[in-house]
Amino acid sequence: MCGIAGSFDLTGNGQSHPDLRAMIGTLTHRGPEKIGIYEGKRAALAQARLSIIDLAGGWQPIPNEDGSIWAACNGEFFDYQRAQEELIADGHTLRTGSDSEIIIHLYEMYGTNAIQHVQGQFAFGLWDSNRRRLWLGRDHVGIRPLYYTVHNGHLLFASEIKALLAAGVPRRIHEQGMAQLFTTWAALPGQTMFADIYELPAGHILIAEEGKELKIEQYWQPDFTVAETDKSADELIEEGRALLKEATRTRLIADVEVGAYLSGGLDSSLTVSMAQGMMKRPLHTYSITFDDKDFDESSYQQQAAATFGTTHHVVHADKAQIQAALPSAIWHSETPTLRLAPVPMQLLAKFVHEQGLKVVLTGEGADEFFGGYTIFREAMVRRFMARQPDSDLRPLLLKRLYQYQPAMQKMPAAMLKLFFGKGLDAPDAPDFSHAMRWDNGRRSLRFLSDDLRGRIGEYDAVETAVSRFPAAFDGWSAAAKAQYIEATTFMPMYLLSTQGDRMAMTHAVEGRYPFLDQNVINWANKLPLNMKIRHLRGEKYILKQIAKGMIPDAITQRSKQPYRAPIQDIFGQLPAYAADILTPDALKKTGLFDAEKVIKLTQRMRGKRPLSRPDQMSFMGILTSQLWHQHFIQNAPSTSQHNVPIMDMTQYYK
C-alpha cells in the first residue's frame, strides 16, 4: 500500500513537470517509509511507500530491464507469485520479489491487456518511453483510489486529490457533484467534488499518448446473469467455501503481520475464522464499541474473538473523540459525507497503526454480492405492496426487516404505507430498488442556496446514474439490479473510499477484502437468487451455510445490523469548530447553503425530539460540506514539510 503521483507532457514540447516532490509530499501518510522519484523528459512518476511485500527491495518507481518502462503502484497483486513463474519462464529478469514488478513485464507481453492477467486491489501508473504512452489502471471494484486531471498541458494523476492541488490545479466546486452527494449519497463514479478533477472509475484503464486524446476503457464490470447449474446446494456450499478460503489465504500473504477487523457480524466473523485457521499463532483482531446500545455490538465481538482464540483489541469511540476527529476525516476523504461512520473507522486505524500493524482483513463486499443489505429485501416487499397498493397489512412486513430500528417498530401501518409507498406505480423502473433512498436524498437539496441550485439547474443525478446501467441490466432479476446499483455506486464511492481506503490510509493501514476477490464475485453473481435471499430475514443464505460449524450460531442467526454511528446524539451539542462554520455569516461566505434553513435544522438537532434519519444525514452533509470547503476551497491545502527520505530511482536501479 502506498501513495502514487505522476505527470505526462501531452504536448510533446518538453514542458517542465509540476513539482513532483510537492505532489508526493502530500501523500506521506499513505507511505511513510521512503519516497521514490523517476523524472524523464516526457513523464515523471513518484511513490511514497508502505512496505508490505519484499521489505528490503521493491522500491518504486521500478523499471524493466532496459529502463524504457517505469511503473509506480499502490496496493497489491495477490496472484503475483504465479505471474512471477510465468514471466521467468518467458525469459524476463525480475529485479525484486515485489508483487508490483509483475505489471511491467506483463505489459511487455500483453500490452494494456495485461490488466486482464492480474487480480488484486491496485492503482498504478506505467510509463512506456518508446511509445510515449502513459497507462493508468485501477482494480475491478475500486478498492484503491486514482484521480487525474489535465493542467497546463500535462496529464496529472495521484492517489489523492490533494496531490493534484499541490501541483497548482485550480480549486473549484463541482456543482453537479454537490447534487450527486445529496441525492445518491456520494459523487457518482468518475466524478469528484472538484471541477475538472476526475476519478478513474473502478474496472477501467486510461491510455494517454502524445498528440492523441485520452482514451478510457472499461475492462471489467459485475455481471449478474445467473448461470444454469446441475450442482446441488451442498456442492455449491463447498465450492463457495473453497473460493473464500483461497481468497483469504492470498490476502494473508505479506512480509509483515496481518490482523483483522471484527465487527461481530457474519462477514467479518467468517473472515476471521478462516484466517485464524490458517495461522499458527493468534490473529490480532480489532473492534469498535459505542456508548449508544443501539449501535454497540461488543457482546457479539467478544463472543467471536473468544470462539476463534484471537488476541482481541477494542477501541471505544466516544462522543468527544468522534467530534474531534471529524475535521481530519474530511481532510483525508476529500469529500463531504452524509454519514458519520467513517470517523470511528479512522480512530480504529489509528489504534491499529499504534499497535505496529500495517495490514488488516475486513469483511466488506459480502453484502453487495451475497444479498445482505436490507435495501434488497425492502425492494422485494415494496414490489409485493405494489400488487395491492391499498393493503394495510403488506406494509407491516417492513417492520420485520428493520428490527434494529426502534423508531420503525413504533410506526403505524398508515405511516409505513405513506413513507414506503413512493414509486409503487412504477415497480419496473430500473432504479426502483433505490428510488426511495434517492428520493429521500433529493429532500436535502432544499438546503442548498438559491445561487447553487441555479447553477445546478435541471441536472438530475438519478438520470445520470440510470443512463450508465449496462445493456444487460434489463435482463437481470429485480434483486440483481439492486445489487448492481449498490455495488457500482455506493460501494466504490463511499464504502471502499470515504469509509474504507481513505480512513485506513490516514494512518498507513492497508485493508484487504476476501469477499471482493474477483473469482468470488464472479461465482456469487451467477448463483440463483434462492441461494442468497430466501425470505424476509433470509439474507446471505449460502454464506450462513458456509459458516455453519465455523462461527457461533448466535452470530450466524442474528439479524443484519448495518454499521452506523449516531449523528444526533454526537452533534446535538456542537463543538466549537462546528458552531463557527454554521453561523449565518460562515454559511453565506461559502454560498453553498440557505443560511436560514440550516440554522433551523441545527436548532432542531439540539432539541430532545429525535430527527428523522434523512434530516440527520442532511445535517451531516451540510456540516461536512462546510468543513470540506474550508479545507480545500477557502484555504490552499498545506504542502508542509515531511521527514520521509527521497530516492532518485534512476540512480538506484542503475
N, C-alpha and C positions, 0 to 999 in steps of 0.2 A: 504494500500500500504506500502510495506516495502522492506528491503533487507534481503536475507537469505543466509546462508552458512552452510556447514557441511562436515563431514568426516566419512568414514566407513572403518574399517580394514578388507580388503578382505582376509587376510592370516589366521586370527584366532590366530595369535601368540601374541596378546596383545601389538602390537607396539604402542608407544606413538603417539597421534594425532599431526598433524601440529598445528601451533599456531593459534587457532581458533579466538582469540582476534585480532590478526593482520589481519586475513581474514575479519572478520565482520567490523573491524575498517575502512576498505576502502569503506564501503557502508553506512556510516552515513549520506551522502547527501540524500539517499533514505529514511532513517528512523532516523530523528534527535532527537527523544524524549527519547528513552531508548533502551539499548541493553540487550537481554536475552540470557543466555547461558545454555545449557544442555550438560554435559560431562559424558558419560558412558564408560564402559571398551571397548566396540567394536565400538561405534558410538558417534558422537558429533554433536550437532545442535546449530545454533545461528540465532538470528533475530535482526535487527535494525528496530525499529517500528516507523511507521507513523500512529497514532491512528485515525480511522475514524468511526468505529462501536465499541460500548462498550468502551468508552474512559477511564474509571476508571479501568476496568478489561481487560480481553483478552490479557494479556501479554504472550509472546511466547519466546521459545518453550513451548507447552502446552501438558500435559499428559492425558491419560484416567484415569479411577477411581483408578486402582491399580498401575499406573506408569510403566506398561510394554510397553506402546506405547507412543511415543512422536512425535509431528509434529511442523514444522516451515513453515509458509505460507506467500506468497506475493500475494496481490491482494484481490479479493472479490468473494464470492459465493453468487450470487444475490438471489438464492432461499432458503436461509438458514432458514428463518422463517418456511417454510413448512417442511423442514428437521428436525428442532428442535421439532416440534409437533410429527412427526413420531418417532423420537428417544425416546422422553419422554414416548410416548405410549408403546414403546417396552421395557421400563424399564431402559434406560440409564440415568445416572446422569450427567447433564451438569454443569460445574463449572462456566461458564461465559455466557454472552449474545453475545459473539463474533460469527461472521459467520465462522471463521476459525475452531472453535472447532468441527464442524459437520463432517469434513473429518475423524477424528479419529474414531468416533463412527460408521460412515457409513462403514469404513474399517472393524470394528469388525463384522458388519452384512454381508457385501458383499465381503470382501477381496479386491483385487485390481480391481474388477469390480465396486467398489464404484465410480470410475471416471465417470461411466455411469449414476450416480444418482445425479450429481451436474451440475449446469450451472453457468458460470461466466467468469471471466478473472483472471487467477491464475497460480501460480507455487508453488510447495510445495515439501518438503522432509519429509517423515514419517519413523520412526524407530520402528520396531517391535522386541523387545529384545528376546521374546520367540522363534520366528522363525529365529532370527538373519538375518533379512531382512530389507534392505533399499529400499523404494519405492519413486520414483520421478515422478511427474506428471506435465503436462503443459496444459493450456487451448486449446480449439479446433482450434482456428485460430492463436494463437501465440501472444497474446497481452502482456503477461508478460514473461520476459526472464528467461532462465535457462541454465547454462553451466556446463560441467563436464569434468573430466579427471581422469586418473589413474596415481598416482605418489607415488613411494616408497611403493607399496603395499596397498595404500589407494585409495578408490574412493572419490574424492573431488567434491563438487558441490557448485554453488553460483549464485546469481542473475547477477553478472557481472564478467568478466574475471579478472579484476584487483585483485579480492579477491583470485583467484586461484594463480595468480602470487605472491601474498603476502605469500603464503604457500611454495614458493620455486620452483614452477613449471617452467621448462625452458622456456625462451622467444625466440621462433624461428618462422620464417616466414613460413607460409603455401603457397608454391609456386602455387599450384593449386587454392588456394583462390584468389591470385592475378589475375589469368586467368579468374576466375569467375567474380570478381569485374569488370574487364574491358570488359566483354562480356555481362553478364546478369544484370549488374549494382549493384550487391551485391553478397556476398558469398551465395552459394546455401543452402537450408535447411539442417541442421545437421552439417554444416561446419562453420568454423570461419577463420579469417586471421592468426590464430596462429596454428602452427603444433601441433598435438596431443591434442588439446583442441577442444571440440565439443559442439554444441548446441543441446539440446533435442528438436527435431522438434515439431511444433505445432501438437496437437491431438495425442501425444504419451505419453507413460509411460516408465519408466526404472525400472527394478527389479534387485536388486543385493542381492545375498545370499552368505554366507560364503562358499568358496570352489567351487563355480559354476561360469560359465561365465555370464557376464552381458547380460540381456535379454531386448531388446527394442521392444515394441509392439505398433502398431497404433490402437487407439480406435475410431477415427473419421476422416473422410475426406469429403470434399464437394462432393455431388452427384448432377449432373446437368441433370439427367434423367427427362424429362418433364412428369408430371402426367396428365392423361386424367381427364377432369372435365366437368360437365354439368352446372357449375356455370356461371352466366352472368358476364360481365365486371363490372357492378355495385356491384355485390355481392363480387367479388374479391377485388375491391377497398375498400369496407367496412371491409372485412376480414383483408386486409393489414393494414388499419388504426388502427384497434383494436390491432393487434400484435405490431405495432410500439408504440402505446400508452402504452401498458403493458411493453414493453422493456424500455421505457423512465421512467415509474413510478418506476420500480425496481431499476433503476440506480440513482434515486433521494433519495433512502434510505441511510441515513447517520446520524450520530450524530454531524455532522459539516455542515456548509453551503456549498451548491453546486452551482457552477457557470457554464458558458458555453462559448466555443469559437464560434465566429460568423464571418464567412468569407465573408458573403454576397452572398453565393451561395445557391442553393436549399436545399442541405442536412443539413447544419448547421442551416439554417433558419427554416426548418421544425422541427428539433430537438428542437430549442429554442421555437418555437411556442407551441409545445406540452408540454414542460416543464413549460413554463410560465402559461399555462392554468391549471396546477395542483398546482400552488403555490399561497399563499395568500399575497405575497409581491413581489416587482420587483426582477427579476432574475438579477444577475450581469453577464454581457456579456463582452467579450474581443476580440479585433480585432488587426490585424497588418496592417499598411499602409507603402507605399514606395514612394520615390521621383519619380521614373520612372512611368509615367502614364500607360505604357503598362502592368505593374504588379500591379498597385494600384486598389483596389476595394472599396475604402472608401465610395463612394456615395451609393452603394448597402448596405453596412454595416449600415450606418446611417439610411437609409430608413427602413431596417428591424428592427433595435432597436427602432425606433420611432413607428412603427406599433405595435410591441409587448409590448411596455411600459417597456423595461428593463432599468436597470441602466448600461449605456454603458461606456466602457473604451477603449481607443485607445493607442496602442504602436506604435510609429513611428520608423521604423528600417532604419537608415541612413547608408551611406557607412562606416563611421568611426566605428560605433558600430558593424557592421557585420564583418568588417576586424578584429577588436579587439577580437571578441568573437569566431572566428573560432578555434583557438587552444584549447580552453576549450571544444568546441563541439566535437572535435576529441578525446580528452581525455575521455569524458563521453560516446561517442558512441563506442569507442574501435575498430573502423574500418575506413579506408578511405572511401570517398564518391565522387560520380561524380556530385553531386548536392549541391547547396548552401542553399537550402530551410530549412534544419534543424536549421541553425543558428538563423534566426528570431523566430523560434518556441522556442528556448532556451530563447531568450530575452523576449518573451511573458510569458513563465512560470515564469521567474524571477519577472516580474511585478505582476503576479497573487499571487505569494508567498509573495511579499511585501505588498499586499493588505490583507493578512491574510487568503487566501483560500487554501484548500488542494485538492479540487475535482472540476473537470470541465467536462461537457459533450462535446462531439465532434462528428462531422458528418462523420468521416472516415468509409469506408466499404460499403457505398451506391453504389458507382461507380462500385466496383467489382461485386456485386451481383445483381444490377439492371440495368446493361448495360450502365453505364455512360461514360466510357472512350472512347476517340476518337479512340484509337487503335482498338476497337471492330468494329466500323463502317468503319475505314480505311481498315480493312481486308475484309469487305464486298465489298468495292469499288475495291480493288485490285483483288478480285475474279471475279468481273464484268469485269475488264480490261483484265484478263487472257483469257476470252472468245474471245476477239478480241484484241490481244496484239499490233496490228499495228494501232489501233484507236488513233487519235489525240484529240478526244473530251472527251473520257472517263476519262483521267487523270485530266481534268478540274474540275471534281466533287470534287476532293480533296481540292480545294480552299474553297468550302462551308464548309468543315469540320474544316479547320484551319483558321477561320475568325479572331481569336485572335492573329495570327502570321502575322504581316505586310509583312515580307520578303516572305512569301508563296504567298501572293496576287500578288506580282510583278513577280513571277516566270513564265516564258513562258511554254507552254504545253510541248515542247520538253524536257525541263529540268525536269518537273514533271514526264514525262514518263520515263526518264532515272533514276531518283532518286527512284521512287516508283516501277519501273519495275523489281526489283530484286526478283527472286523466282517465277515469274509468270508462269514458266514452270512446277512448282510443287505445284499447288493450294491445293492438297490433303495432303501435308506434315503435320505431326502432329503439327509442330511448325510454320505453315505458318503465323499465325497472328502476331507472334513476330520475325519472321525470319529477317525482315528488320531492326528492332531495334537491334537485336543481331548481325547482320552483321555490322552495324554501330559501335557497341561496339567493335567488333573484330579489327576495324581500330586502336583503341587505343593501341592494343598490339604492334604496331610498335615502340612505345616509350620505351618499356621495353629494358633493357640492353641485350646484346648478352648472357651474362652469365645466367641471369634469364630465358630467353627464352630457353636456352639449358637445364636448369633444369626442365622446364615445359614440354619440349619435344613435343610429338604429342598429348598431352592431349587436349580435346575439351570440354569446359564447356557445350555447347549446347547438345552434345551427352549425357552427364551426366544428364542434365535436362530432356531430352526426355525419357531416359531409365527409369525414375521414374514415368512416367504417368501411371495411373491405368488401369486395364484391360477394364473397362467400357468406357474409353476415346474415343475409336474408334466409339462407337455408339452414341455419342453426336453430336449435331449440331455444325457447324463451330463457331458460336458465343459462345456456351457453352464451347467449347475447349479453346477459347481465355480467357474467364472468369476464367476457372480453372487455366490456366497458370499464370494469373495475381494474382489470389487470393492465390496461393500456393508458388510463388517465390517472386515477388516484394513486395507484401503487407506485409507478415510477416518479411521479412529480411530488408526492408528499411522503408516502410511507418509506420509500427507499432513499429519498433525498432529504427533505426537511427533517424528518424524524429519524432517518437512518444514517446514511453516509455523513451528512454534514454535522450531526451531533457527535457521532463516534470520532470523526476525524478532528474535531475540536481538540481532542486530547490524544491524537495519533493512535487510535484503536481501530483495527480492521474488523468489520463484521462479515461473517461468512454464512451463506444461506443454502443448506442442503435441499430445501424444498424448491429452490429456484434453479436447481440443476436442469440443464436443457433436456436431458433424457427423461427425467422425472416429469417435467412439464408436458413433453410430447406424449408420454404414456398416459398421464392423468387426463389430458384433453380428449383422448379417444375413448375414455370409459363411458359406458351408458349412464344416464342420469341416476338410475336407482342404485348405483354403486357410490354415489356421492350424497344425494339427498333422498330420504325415504319417507319422511313425514315432517310435521312442523318442528319437531325437536331432533330430527334425524340428520343433522348436518355431518359432513365428513364421514359417512358410513364406513368406507373402506379403510380410512386411517384408524378408526376406532377398532376395526377388526385386526389390522396390522399391530396395533398397540396392545392387544389382549395378551396378558401374561408378562408384559414388559413394563407397564406403568400401573399405579394403583387404580382400581375400579372407580374410586371416588372422583378421580381426575378425568378418566375416560367418559364417565357418565354425566359430569356436570354440564350445565348449560353454557353456551358460548358467552363470555363476558368480554366485550371489546376493551382494549387498553385505552383508558382515558385519564385525564387529570381534571379535578374540579375547578372550573373557571370562577364562578360567582363566589364560592367560598374563599378563594385565594385573593381575588381582586375586588371583593366587596368594599374593602378599605384600600384606597390607592396608596402605593408607595410614592415618595416624593418625585421621582423621575416621571412617573405616570401622570401624576397630578399636573406637573409642569407642561407636558406636551398635550394635555387635554383641556387646556384653558381656551376660552374663545379666541384670544389673540394667537395662540400657537396653532390652533386649527385653521384660522384664517390665513396664517402665514404659509402653511403648506398648500392650502387651497384644495385639499383632497375631499373634505367632508363639510357637510352642513353643520356649522357650529351649534346652532340652537338644538337640532335634533340629537346631536351627540351628547350635549350637556344633559338633556332629559333622560337619555338612555343611561348615562353614568349615574344619575341620581337614583334611577330605578335599580341599578346594580347594587347600590349602597343600602337599599331597603331590605326589609326582612322577608318580603314576599319573593319566592323563587321566580326567576325569569325563565321564559321558555328556552329550550336549547338553541333554537335559531337566533334568539336575541343575545344569548351569551356568546355565541360564535360571532355575531355581528360586532359585539363589543371587542372581542379579541382581535378581530380583523382590523378594526379602527385603531386600537392601541398599537398593534404591531406595525401597521402601515405608517403611523406617525414615527415610530422608532426607526423603521426602515428608511423613511425619508430623511430623518435626522442623520443617520449613519452614512448614507450614500449620496443623497441629493444636496442637502443643505451644506454638509461638510465633506471635504475631499477625504476619501479613505486614507488612512495613515500608511506610509511606506517606511515604518520605523525600522531601525537597525536590528539585525539579528546576529546571533553568535554562531551560526552554522557555517562550518568551513566550506569553501568553494573550490572545486576541482575543474581544471581545464581538461576535458575528456579526450581532446585530440592529442594531448601530450601523454595522458595516462595510457591510452591504447596504442601508442606507437610501437 
